[in-house]
Amino acid sequence: MDLTITAIPPEKMQTLETLARSKGKNAEEYVRELIETEILATKSFDEILTPIRQGFKESGLSEDELIALFEEAREEVYQERQKRAND
């Protein structure tokens, strides 16, 4: 679905574009993200986690395997941040 927003005052559009650039996005991407965030905020935590739970169930991983996978990913992120901090 396409949505067209009209009659945004120039000063507000300029602020919107500045905010978008600060997030590394263009105005359209930024507005889409804002809308998606607002919609997500209306959902319960259980609704948000449903696809994650389903994916875990379909993966066939045990809980211990999943924990190990998360720990490995966390350690990789930590090591990468340490490397960047030391460069």
CYANA upper distance limits for C-alpha pairs under 8 A (distance plus 0.5 A):
  8 ILE  CA     12 LYS  CA      6.96
  8 ILE  CA     13 MET  CA      6.65
  9 PRO  CA     13 MET  CA      6.73
 10 PRO  CA     14 GLN  CA      6.56
 11 GLU  CA     15 THR  CA      6.78
 12 LYS  CA     16 LEU  CA      6.60
 13 MET  CA     17 GLU  CA      6.62
 14 GLN  CA     18 THR  CA      6.68
 15 THR  CA     19 LEU  CA      6.64
 16 LEU  CA     20 ALA  CA      6.60
 16 LEU  CA     27 ALA  CA      6.86
 17 GLU  CA     21 ARG  CA      6.61
 17 GLU  CA     26 ASN  CA      7.22
 17 GLU  CA     27 ALA  CA      5.69
 18 THR  CA     22 SER  CA      6.74
 19 LEU  CA     23 LYS  CA      7.09
 20 ALA  CA     24 GLY  CA      6.86
 20 ALA  CA     25 LYS  CA      5.48
 20 ALA  CA     26 ASN  CA      5.90
 20 ALA  CA     27 ALA  CA      5.84
 20 ALA  CA     29 GLU  CA      8.24
 20 ALA  CA     30 TYR  CA      5.85
 21 ARG  CA     25 LYS  CA      5.78
 21 ARG  CA     26 ASN  CA      6.64
 21 ARG  CA     27 ALA  CA      8.25
 23 LYS  CA     30 TYR  CA      8.35
 25 LYS  CA     29 GLU  CA      6.36
 25 LYS  CA     30 TYR  CA      6.44
 26 ASN  CA     30 TYR  CA      6.66
 27 ALA  CA     31 VAL  CA      6.60
 28 GLU  CA     32 ARG  CA      6.66
 29 GLU  CA     33 GLU  CA      6.65
 30 TYR  CA     34 LEU  CA      6.75
 31 VAL  CA     35 ILE  CA      6.74
 32 ARG  CA     36 GLU  CA      6.66
 33 GLU  CA     37 THR  CA      6.54
 34 LEU  CA     38 GLU  CA      6.76
 35 ILE  CA     39 ILE  CA      6.73
 36 GLU  CA     40 LEU  CA      6.55
 37 THR  CA     41 ALA  CA      6.61
 38 GLU  CA     42 THR  CA      7.29
 39 ILE  CA     43 LYS  CA      7.77
 40 LEU  CA     48 ILE  CA      8.17
 43 LYS  CA     47 GLU  CA      6.51
 43 LYS  CA     48 ILE  CA      7.07
 44 SER  CA     48 ILE  CA      6.89
 45 PHE  CA     49 LEU  CA      6.70
 46 ASP  CA     50 THR  CA      6.67
 48 ILE  CA     52 ILE  CA      8.47
 49 LEU  CA     53 ARG  CA      6.57
 50 THR  CA     54 GLN  CA      6.60
 51 PRO  CA     55 GLY  CA      6.56
 52 ILE  CA     56 PHE  CA      6.72
 53 ARG  CA     57 LYS  CA      6.65
 54 GLN  CA     58 GLU  CA      6.65
 55 GLY  CA     59 SER  CA      6.52
 56 PHE  CA     60 GLY  CA      7.46
 56 PHE  CA     61 LEU  CA      7.40
 57 LYS  CA     61 LEU  CA      8.07
 61 LEU  CA     65 GLU  CA      6.33
 61 LEU  CA     66 LEU  CA      6.69
 62 SER  CA     66 LEU  CA      6.75
 63 GLU  CA     67 ILE  CA      6.68
 64 ASP  CA     68 ALA  CA      6.69
 65 GLU  CA     69 LEU  CA      6.64
 66 LEU  CA     70 PHE  CA      6.75
 67 ILE  CA     71 GLU  CA      6.62
 68 ALA  CA     72 GLU  CA      6.59
 69 LEU  CA     73 ALA  CA      6.77
 70 PHE  CA     74 ARG  CA      6.50
 71 GLU  CA     75 GLU  CA      6.59
 72 GLU  CA     76 GLU  CA      6.75
 73 ALA  CA     77 VAL  CA      6.80
 74 ARG  CA     78 TYR  CA      6.66
 75 GLU  CA     79 GLN  CA      6.57
 76 GLU  CA     80 GLU  CA      6.64
 77 VAL  CA     81 ARG  CA      6.69
 78 TYR  CA     82 GLN  CA      6.69
 79 GLN  CA     83 LYS  CA      6.62
 80 GLU  CA     84 ARG  CA      6.75
 81 ARG  CA     85 ALA  CA      6.56
 82 GLN  CA     86 ASN  CA      6.73
 83 LYS  CA     87 ASP  CA      6.81
